[in-house]
Amino acid sequence: MKAVKDFLFRCSKGPDVEEAEAAANRKTLKEYLETQTEEARKESDDAEKEASAFADVLQIWSYANQV
């Protein structure tokens, strides 16, 4: 879980993160979310399931912040 939290923090530029690294991480995250959304669409046409990938990331982020 710490690795996920660290990755998500490294998606924004900061004192320890260069813009190029942050941009690459955002691109990776975007590609992952698009892949998950495509999989959800294949499973069902239900709009709620299409958004499940984003909801999963929010849930992971929330949990990671509590840890």
NUMAR-409061 format. One record per atom (N, C-alpha, C, O): residue number from 0; residue in one letter; x negated, y negated, z negated. Coordinates in Angstrom, 3 decimals, padded with zeros to 6 digits. Atoms other than C-alpha are relative to their C-alpha. Last residue first. Example, Ala and Ser with C-alpha at 12.3 -4.5 7.8 and 13.67 -1.06 7.14 Angstrom:
<rs>
+-----+--------+----------+----------+----------+
| num | residu |       px |       py |       pz |
+-----+--------+----------+----------+----------+
|   1 |      s |  000.820 |  001.190 |  000.060 |
|   1 |      s | -013.670 |  001.060 | -007.140 |
|   1 |      s |  000.770 | -001.090 | -000.730 |
|   1 |      s |  000.261 | -002.198 | -000.899 |
|   0 |      a | -000.890 |  001.190 |  000.000 |
|   0 |      a | -012.300 |  004.500 | -007.800 |
|   0 |      a | -000.900 | -001.200 |  000.000 |
|   0 |      a | -001.936 | -001.181 | -000.665 |
+-----+--------+----------+----------+----------+
</rs>
This chain:
<rs>
+-----+--------+----------+----------+----------+
| num | residu |       px |       py |       pz |
+-----+--------+----------+----------+----------+
|  66 |      v |  001.050 | -000.932 |  000.447 |
|  66 |      v |  002.082 | -004.154 | -006.768 |
|  66 |      v | -001.232 | -000.733 | -000.446 |
|  66 |      v | -002.210 | -000.106 | -000.852 |
|  65 |      q | -000.274 | -000.386 |  001.378 |
|  65 |      q |  004.999 | -006.609 | -006.629 |
|  65 |      q | -001.114 |  000.867 | -000.566 |
|  65 |      q | -001.288 |  000.940 | -001.782 |
|  64 |      n |  000.203 |  001.169 |  000.853 |
|  64 |      n |  003.702 | -008.329 | -003.501 |
|  64 |      n |  000.232 |  000.313 | -001.472 |
|  64 |      n | -000.305 | -000.369 | -002.345 |
|  63 |      a |  001.432 |  000.271 |  000.090 |
|  63 |      a |  003.303 | -004.971 | -001.776 |
|  63 |      a | -000.274 | -001.195 | -000.907 |
|  63 |      a | -001.271 | -001.213 | -001.629 |
|  62 |      y |  000.599 | -000.983 |  000.906 |
|  62 |      y |  006.929 | -004.084 | -002.554 |
|  62 |      y | -001.483 | -000.295 | -000.216 |
|  62 |      y | -001.974 | -000.234 | -001.343 |
|  61 |      s | -000.530 |  000.271 |  001.333 |
|  61 |      s |  008.210 | -007.262 | -000.953 |
|  61 |      s | -000.624 |  000.941 | -001.023 |
|  61 |      s | -001.043 |  000.510 | -002.097 |
|  60 |      w |  000.639 |  001.231 |  000.470 |
|  60 |      w |  005.951 | -006.804 |  002.064 |
|  60 |      w |  000.447 | -000.319 | -001.426 |
|  60 |      w | -000.372 | -000.679 | -002.272 |
|  59 |      i |  001.387 | -000.331 |  000.320 |
|  59 |      i |  007.073 | -003.197 |  002.504 |
|  59 |      i | -000.705 | -001.214 | -000.584 |
|  59 |      i | -001.435 | -001.104 | -001.569 |
|  58 |      q | -000.038 | -000.820 |  001.204 |
|  58 |      q |  010.721 | -004.273 |  002.318 |
|  58 |      q | -001.414 |  000.379 | -000.446 |
|  58 |      q | -001.725 |  000.339 | -001.637 |
|  57 |      l | -000.330 |  000.883 |  001.120 |
|  57 |      l |  010.139 | -007.063 |  004.803 |
|  57 |      l |  000.013 |  000.769 | -001.316 |
|  57 |      l | -000.454 |  000.271 | -002.341 |
|  56 |      v |  001.196 |  000.798 |  000.275 |
|  56 |      v |  008.374 | -004.615 |  007.131 |
|  56 |      v |  000.262 | -000.946 | -001.167 |
|  56 |      v | -000.601 | -001.113 | -002.029 |
|  55 |      d |  000.989 | -000.869 |  000.636 |
|  55 |      d |  011.282 | -002.168 |  006.866 |
|  55 |      d | -001.254 | -000.783 | -000.363 |
|  55 |      d | -001.803 | -000.607 | -001.450 |
|  54 |      a | -000.429 | -000.168 |  001.391 |
|  54 |      a |  013.781 | -004.946 |  007.600 |
|  54 |      a | -000.993 |  000.878 | -000.757 |
|  54 |      a | -001.284 |  000.622 | -001.925 |
|  53 |      f |  000.327 |  001.239 |  000.694 |
|  53 |      f |  011.829 | -005.800 |  010.741 |
|  53 |      f |  000.383 |  000.095 | -001.473 |
|  53 |      f | -000.356 | -000.368 | -002.341 |
|  52 |      a |  001.460 |  000.092 |  000.073 |
|  52 |      a |  011.914 | -002.184 |  011.908 |
|  52 |      a | -000.409 | -001.262 | -000.754 |
|  52 |      a | -001.313 | -001.217 | -001.588 |
|  51 |      s |  000.518 | -000.748 |  001.143 |
|  51 |      s |  015.612 | -001.883 |  011.006 |
|  51 |      s | -001.520 | -000.096 | -000.127 |
|  51 |      s | -002.038 | -000.066 | -001.242 |
|  50 |      a |  000.695 |  000.915 |  000.905 |
|  50 |      a |  016.677 | -004.678 |  013.349 |
|  50 |      a | -000.676 |  000.734 | -001.157 |
|  50 |      a | -001.309 |  000.103 | -002.003 |
|  49 |      e |  001.034 |  000.694 | -000.768 |
|  49 |      e |  017.588 | -002.307 |  016.159 |
|  49 |      e | -000.831 | -000.903 | -000.898 |
|  49 |      e | -002.025 | -001.088 | -000.663 |
|  48 |      k |  001.140 | -000.894 | -000.114 |
|  48 |      k |  019.398 | -000.100 |  013.636 |
|  48 |      k | -001.125 | -000.647 |  000.803 |
|  48 |      k | -002.298 | -000.365 |  000.563 |
|  47 |      e |  000.651 | -000.114 |  001.310 |
|  47 |      e |  021.714 | -002.945 |  012.685 |
|  47 |      e | -001.233 |  000.888 |  000.072 |
|  47 |      e | -002.238 |  000.597 | -000.576 |
|  46 |      a |  000.889 |  001.147 |  000.219 |
|  46 |      a |  022.439 | -003.719 |  016.332 |
|  46 |      a | -000.720 |  000.083 | -001.344 |
|  46 |      a | -001.855 | -000.376 | -001.468 |
|  45 |      d | -000.450 |  000.805 |  001.126 |
|  45 |      d |  023.905 | -000.226 |  016.885 |
|  45 |      d | -001.011 | -001.103 | -000.300 |
|  45 |      d | -002.191 | -000.814 | -000.500 |
|  44 |      d | -000.227 |  001.342 | -000.522 |
|  44 |      d |  022.876 |  001.042 |  020.304 |
|  44 |      d |  000.454 | -000.951 | -001.094 |
|  44 |      d |  000.688 | -002.131 | -000.832 |
|  43 |      s | -001.368 |  000.495 |  000.076 |
|  43 |      s |  021.370 |  004.113 |  018.677 |
|  43 |      s |  000.093 | -001.383 |  000.623 |
|  43 |      s | -000.891 | -002.121 |  000.666 |
|  42 |      e | -000.793 | -000.787 |  000.942 |
|  42 |      e |  018.295 |  006.321 |  018.581 |
|  42 |      e |  001.460 | -000.420 | -000.001 |
|  42 |      e |  002.351 |  000.415 | -000.156 |
|  41 |      k | -000.182 | -001.325 | -000.579 |
|  41 |      k |  016.710 |  004.849 |  021.699 |
|  41 |      k |  000.905 |  000.855 | -000.883 |
|  41 |      k |  001.693 |  001.656 | -000.380 |
|  40 |      r | -000.960 |  000.113 | -001.098 |
|  40 |      r |  017.276 |  001.344 |  020.375 |
|  40 |      r |  000.279 |  001.359 |  000.626 |
|  40 |      r |  001.416 |  001.654 |  000.995 |
|  39 |      a | -001.315 |  000.144 |  000.615 |
|  39 |      a |  015.543 |  002.259 |  017.107 |
|  39 |      a |  001.081 | -000.106 |  001.076 |
|  39 |      a |  002.175 |  000.435 |  000.915 |
|  38 |      e | -000.389 | -001.312 |  000.520 |
|  38 |      e |  012.536 |  003.537 |  019.062 |
|  38 |      e |  001.391 | -000.066 | -000.621 |
|  38 |      e |  002.188 |  000.856 | -000.445 |
|  37 |      e | -000.336 | -000.832 | -001.162 |
|  37 |      e |  012.370 |  000.273 |  021.026 |
|  37 |      e |  000.455 |  001.385 | -000.449 |
|  37 |      e |  001.409 |  001.934 |  000.102 |
|  36 |      t | -001.299 |  000.461 | -000.477 |
|  36 |      t |  012.513 | -001.685 |  017.758 |
|  36 |      t |  000.451 |  000.822 |  001.198 |
|  36 |      t |  001.624 |  001.179 |  001.302 |
|  35 |      q | -001.003 | -000.508 |  000.929 |
|  35 |      q |  009.664 |  000.387 |  016.312 |
|  35 |      q |  001.404 | -000.399 |  000.441 |
|  35 |      q |  002.344 |  000.384 |  000.304 |
|  34 |      t | -000.072 | -001.454 | -000.168 |
|  34 |      t |  007.520 | -000.248 |  019.381 |
|  34 |      t |  001.092 |  000.579 | -000.890 |
|  34 |      t |  001.877 |  001.420 | -000.452 |
|  33 |      e | -000.680 | -000.243 | -001.271 |
|  33 |      e |  008.307 | -003.976 |  019.281 |
|  33 |      e |  000.165 |  001.494 |  000.249 |
|  33 |      e |  001.212 |  001.933 |  000.725 |
|  32 |      l | -001.421 |  000.279 |  000.181 |
|  32 |      l |  007.403 | -004.087 |  015.589 |
|  32 |      l |  000.792 |  000.238 |  001.282 |
|  32 |      l |  001.909 |  000.752 |  001.234 |
|  31 |      y | -000.587 | -001.041 |  000.852 |
|  31 |      y |  004.075 | -002.363 |  016.227 |
|  31 |      y |  001.507 | -000.210 | -000.155 |
|  31 |      y |  002.289 |  000.729 | -000.004 |
|  30 |      e | -000.088 | -001.215 | -000.808 |
|  30 |      e |  003.234 | -004.663 |  019.132 |
|  30 |      e |  000.639 |  001.135 | -000.797 |
|  30 |      e |  001.466 |  001.881 | -000.272 |
|  29 |      k | -001.069 |  000.198 | -000.987 |
|  29 |      k |  004.039 | -007.728 |  017.013 |
|  29 |      k |  000.195 |  001.249 |  000.847 |
|  29 |      k |  001.330 |  001.665 |  001.079 |
|  28 |      l | -001.272 | -000.096 |  000.718 |
|  28 |      l |  001.877 | -006.447 |  014.140 |
|  28 |      l |  001.177 | -000.134 |  000.959 |
|  28 |      l |  002.149 |  000.614 |  000.858 |
|  27 |      t | -000.180 | -001.401 |  000.380 |
|  27 |      t | -001.061 | -005.849 |  016.481 |
|  27 |      t |  001.338 |  000.201 | -000.706 |
|  27 |      t |  002.059 |  001.157 | -000.418 |
|  26 |      k | -000.299 | -000.723 | -001.242 |
|  26 |      k | -000.656 | -009.314 |  018.006 |
|  26 |      k |  000.254 |  001.481 | -000.301 |
|  26 |      k |  001.194 |  002.075 |  000.226 |
|  25 |      r | -001.393 |  000.310 | -000.346 |
|  25 |      r | -000.462 | -010.863 |  014.549 |
|  25 |      r |  000.415 |  000.739 |  001.265 |
|  25 |      r |  001.543 |  001.220 |  001.370 |
|  24 |      n | -000.859 | -000.745 |  000.921 |
|  24 |      n | -003.669 | -009.039 |  013.604 |
|  24 |      n |  001.476 | -000.263 |  000.277 |
|  24 |      n |  002.297 |  000.651 |  000.200 |
|  23 |      a |  000.058 | -001.418 | -000.386 |
|  23 |      a | -005.450 | -010.319 |  016.707 |
|  23 |      a |  000.901 |  000.840 | -000.899 |
|  23 |      a |  001.570 |  001.758 | -000.423 |
|  22 |      a | -000.753 | -000.139 | -001.248 |
|  22 |      a | -004.283 | -013.877 |  015.965 |
|  22 |      a |  000.020 |  001.458 |  000.465 |
|  22 |      a |  001.053 |  001.951 |  000.917 |
|  21 |      a | -001.417 |  000.129 |  000.330 |
|  21 |      a | -005.489 | -013.638 |  012.359 |
|  21 |      a |  000.865 |  000.202 |  001.247 |
|  21 |      a |  001.892 |  000.879 |  001.190 |
|  20 |      e | -000.394 | -001.238 |  000.682 |
|  20 |      e | -008.876 | -012.348 |  013.507 |
|  20 |      e |  001.491 | -000.025 | -000.337 |
|  20 |      e |  002.189 |  000.974 | -000.161 |
|  19 |      a |  000.049 | -001.085 | -000.991 |
|  19 |      a | -009.264 | -015.172 |  016.039 |
|  19 |      a |  000.439 |  001.326 | -000.631 |
|  19 |      a |  001.173 |  002.097 | -000.012 |
|  18 |      e | -001.196 |  000.043 | -000.850 |
|  18 |      e | -008.084 | -017.763 |  013.483 |
|  18 |      e |  000.016 |  001.151 |  001.003 |
|  18 |      e |  001.077 |  001.717 |  001.265 |
|  17 |      e |  000.150 |  000.869 | -001.176 |
|  17 |      e | -010.811 | -016.750 |  011.019 |
|  17 |      e |  001.273 |  000.074 |  000.851 |
|  17 |      e |  001.999 |  001.067 |  000.807 |
|  16 |      v | -000.498 | -000.572 | -001.258 |
|  16 |      v | -009.759 | -015.202 |  007.715 |
|  16 |      v | -000.130 | -001.025 |  001.118 |
|  16 |      v |  000.460 | -002.104 |  001.059 |
|  15 |      d |  000.766 | -001.217 | -000.313 |
|  15 |      d | -011.547 | -015.738 |  004.383 |
|  15 |      d |  000.370 |  000.611 |  001.346 |
|  15 |      d | -000.167 |  001.652 |  001.725 |
|  14 |      p |  001.421 |  000.189 |  000.284 |
|  14 |      p | -010.481 | -019.344 |  003.788 |
|  14 |      p | -000.860 |  001.199 |  000.392 |
|  14 |      p | -002.015 |  001.039 |  000.787 |
|  13 |      g |  000.240 |  000.452 |  001.363 |
|  13 |      g | -007.165 | -018.790 |  005.550 |
|  13 |      g | -001.486 | -000.141 | -000.228 |
|  13 |      g | -002.269 | -000.049 |  000.718 |
|  12 |      k |  001.321 |  000.590 |  000.206 |
|  12 |      k | -005.675 | -018.052 |  008.920 |
|  12 |      k | -000.107 | -000.495 | -001.435 |
|  12 |      k |  000.841 | -001.050 | -001.991 |
|  11 |      s |  000.049 |  001.458 | -000.010 |
|  11 |      s | -002.611 | -015.890 |  008.810 |
|  11 |      s | -001.405 | -000.482 | -000.308 |
|  11 |      s | -002.142 |  000.123 | -001.087 |
|  10 |      c | -000.700 |  000.446 | -001.214 |
|  10 |      c | -002.197 | -012.227 |  009.783 |
|  10 |      c |  000.087 | -001.522 |  000.059 |
|  10 |      c |  000.564 | -002.074 |  001.050 |
|   9 |      r |  000.995 |  000.344 | -001.014 |
|   9 |      r | -004.865 | -011.335 |  007.194 |
|   9 |      r |  000.647 | -000.349 |  001.348 |
|   9 |      r | -000.053 | -000.528 |  002.345 |
|   8 |      f |  000.634 |  001.263 |  000.382 |
|   8 |      f | -002.242 | -011.471 |  004.439 |
|   8 |      f | -000.989 | -000.463 |  001.063 |
|   8 |      f | -001.169 | -001.664 |  001.265 |
|   7 |      l | -000.993 |  001.056 | -000.192 |
|   7 |      l | -000.274 | -008.793 |  006.301 |
|   7 |      l | -000.555 | -001.362 | -000.413 |
|   7 |      l | -000.270 | -002.363 |  000.244 |
|   6 |      f | -000.182 |  000.247 | -001.431 |
|   6 |      f | -003.372 | -006.598 |  006.579 |
|   6 |      f |  000.970 | -001.156 |  000.229 |
|   6 |      f |  000.694 | -002.050 |  001.028 |
|   5 |      d |  001.185 |  000.713 | -000.493 |
|   5 |      d | -004.195 | -006.968 |  002.886 |
|   5 |      d |  000.131 | -000.337 |  001.479 |
|   5 |      d | -000.221 | -001.437 |  001.905 |
|   4 |      k | -000.055 |  001.357 |  000.546 |
|   4 |      k | -000.650 | -006.003 |  001.912 |
|   4 |      k | -001.172 | -000.830 |  000.517 |
|   4 |      k | -000.994 | -001.973 |  000.938 |
|   3 |      v | -001.074 |  000.688 | -000.734 |
|   3 |      v | -000.733 | -002.988 |  004.218 |
|   3 |      v |  000.078 | -001.455 | -000.457 |
|   3 |      v |  000.182 | -002.368 |  000.363 |
|   2 |      a |  000.488 |  000.242 | -001.359 |
|   2 |      a | -004.126 | -001.909 |  002.820 |
|   2 |      a |  001.046 | -000.743 |  000.830 |
|   2 |      a |  000.701 | -001.628 |  001.612 |
|   1 |      k |  000.894 |  001.154 |  000.033 |
|   1 |      k | -002.879 | -002.357 | -000.742 |
|   1 |      k | -000.503 | -000.338 |  001.400 |
|   1 |      k | -000.654 | -001.510 |  001.745 |
|   0 |      m | -000.821 |  001.177 |  000.000 |
|   0 |      m |  000.000 |  000.000 |  000.000 |
|   0 |      m | -000.874 | -001.253 |  000.000 |
|   0 |      m | -000.535 | -002.249 |  000.639 |
+-----+--------+----------+----------+----------+
</rs>
